[in-house]
Amino acid sequence: MIKAILIGLQQTDSQIQIIQRGGKRFVLALAIEIATTADQIDSIDATTAVSFSLEEVPLSAARKLLAEMDGDAGAIVAMQDGKSLSGDDLEALKTYVRRHVKALPVATIKSE
């Protein structure tokens, strides 16, 4: 099982949502769990189980992750069995996310 936490999206000028609760600020991050392994990311298809949820990430942690990124695209934290993905596995996951998770302006949705 792969779990990816998206802080912003993998596109330029991505935006994040910030909430405040109990005097602390959090970023609402999209979490994706995919029933696959890192070496099978390229073979994800319509029959692969994928679930989506929201995670609260402390704003300070989100800022640190985003500071490490180049450009205005969001950050992805990805894990398989509690271990971080990196290198080619992380790049394959980023490619999957870019293809399947997009942000559209509200006006676009209203006009369809």
N, C-alpha and C positions, 0 to 999 in steps of 0.2 A: 504494500500500500504506500502510495506517495501522497504526501500532504504538502501543498504549496500555499503560502500566505502572501497575498498580493497587497502591497502598500502602494496605492495608485495603480494605474494600468501600464502595460508595456507599449505606450505610445507617447509621443511628445505632448507637452502641455497637459499632462495628466493632473487630475485634481483629487484631493482626498477629503473625506468628511471627518470632522473633529467633533466629539461630544464631550461634555463635562458632567462628571458625576462625583459627588462627595468631595468637591474641590479639586479633583484631579482631571486632567485632560487626556483623552484617548483618541486614537485614530481608529475608525471602523475599517477593518481590512477584510477583503474577501478571502475566504479559505476554501480551497478545492481539495477534495480527497479523491484520488483516482486508484481504482483497483488494478494496479499494474506494478511493474518493477522498473527501475531505471533503464535496464537494457531492453525493455519492451515499449518504451515511450512512442517510438515511431509506428508501432502497430496498434495504437489506440483506435478503436472504431466505435460504431453506434451501439455495439453490444457490451462495451466496457462500462462497468459501473462507475459513475462519477457523482459526487454529492457536493453541494455548495452550502456554505454557512458564513456567518460573520464572526470575526474575532476582534476583541478589543486589544489594541496594542498601545502601550504607554507612549505618549507623544514624544518623550525624550528618546525612546528606543527607535521610533520611526524616523526621527530627525537624524539619528546616527546612521541608520541604514541608508537613507536617502542621500546623505552627505558623501557616502562612498560610491554613489552612482555617477556616471557621466551623463550629462544632458538632463532633460526634464522628464524622462520616462520613470515609471515607478520601480520599486524594488520588489524582488521575489525572495522569500526565504523558503527553501524546499528541503524536505526531509524524506528519507525512506527508512522505516523502522527506527526512528529517532536519531538517525545520522544524517548530517548535511549532505546535500548533493552539490557537486562542483564540476568544473570542467565541461566535457562534452555532454554529460548527463544533464547538467543544469541548462546548458544551451539548448538541448533538445526540448526540455520542458518549457523554456521561454518561447521557443518557436511554436509549440502547441498552444500556449496561452495567448500569444499574439493572434493566432488564427481563430481562436474560439471565444475569447472574452474581449468584447469591445464596448466602448462607451459611445452613446449617441445623444445628441442634443434632444431635450424634451420636445421641441418643435418638430423634429423629424418623426418622432413616434406619434405625435398627435396628428400629423398630416397623412400617415399611412392608412 
